[in-house]
Amino acid sequence: QVHLVESGGGLVQPGGSLRLSCAASGFTFYTYAMSWYRQAPGKERELVASVGSSGSTVYADSVKGRFTISRDNAKNTAYLQMNSLKPEDTAVYYCNARFVYAYWGQGTQVTVSS
């Protein structure tokens, strides 16, 4: 059974940092591209960052230079380091695994507010 479990969300002040984790099980992790998406209230879900099975990365323009996506294949875990957070980063962040199939986590809330 496939599981993607996100953790690390929370409330942070503008300019602060958070590190999201996505623990995966039930599929061959290292063969899958791992991505983080986010969905703010009233908005569509959008891609934040992706890391391929080869380690190549892609970022949304809005987070370039502030967020870093990474993966640890030994731990079957993907990460999203978020620095210099802004109120507009407030959203539910979802982990996604994609290769033969696509899997989603349940999401973790990130709120950036003073």
DRENFI-594686 format. One record per residue (C-alpha): residue in three letters; x, y, z. Coordinates in steps of 0.25 Angstrom, whole numbers, plus 2048, in hexadecimal, padded with zeros to 3 digits. Layout:
BEGIN
AlaXYZ
...
end
This chain:
BEGIN
Gln800800800
Val80580E7FC
His807818806
Leu80C827805
Val80D82D813
Glu81083C813
Ser815843820
Gly81C850824
Gly81185A821
Gly80C86582B
Leu80B87382E
Val81887C82C
Gln81A88B82B
Pro81E89281E
Gly82D89081B
Gly82D883823
Ser83087581E
Leu82A86781E
Arg82E859819
Leu823850814
Ser825841813
Cys81E83680B
Ala820828810
Ala81D81E805
Ser81A80F805
Gly8138057FD
Phe81B8087EF
Thr8298087E9
Phe82C8167EF
Tyr8398187E7
Thr8328177DA
Tyr8288217DC
Ala8288307DA
Met8248377E7
Ser81D8447E7
Trp81784E7F0
Tyr80A8557ED
Arg8038607F4
Gln7F48657F4
Ala7F08727FB
Pro7E18757FE
Gly7DA8787F2
Lys7E58757E8
Glu7E98697E0
Arg7F485F7E4
Glu8018637DF
Leu80F85D7DD
Val8198627E7
Ala8258597E4
Ser82984C7DE
Val8358437DF
Gly8378387D5
Ser83C82A7D7
Ser84A82F7D2
Gly84A83A7DC
Ser8468457D2
Thr83E8507D8
Val83385A7D3
Tyr82D8667DB
Ala82186F7D9
Asp82687D7D6
Ser8208827E3
Val8298797EC
Lys8368797E4
Gly84187D7EE
Arg83987B7FA
Phe83586C7FA
Thr83D8607F8
Ile8388527F4
Ser8408467F7
Arg83E8377F9
Asp84582C801
Asn84381F7FA
Ala849817806
Lys83E81C80F
Asn83381D804
Thr83082B808
Ala82F838800
Tyr831846806
Leu82E854803
Gln83685F80B
Met82F86C80B
Asn83687980E
Ser83288780E
Leu82488380F
Lys81988D80B
Pro80A88F80E
Glu80788A800
Asp80E87D802
Thr80287A80C
Ala7FC86D806
Val7FA85E808
Tyr806857803
Tyr80584A7FC
Cys80F83F7F9
Asn80E8387EC
Ala81582C7E6
Arg81582A7D7
Phe81A81F7CE
Val8118147C9
Tyr8068197D2
Ala8048257DA
Tyr8028267E9
Trp7FE8317F2
Gly800834801
Gln7F583980A
Gly7FC84780B
Thr802850816
Gln7FD85E819
Val808869818
Thr80387781E
Val80C88381C
Ser80788E825
Ser80C898830
end
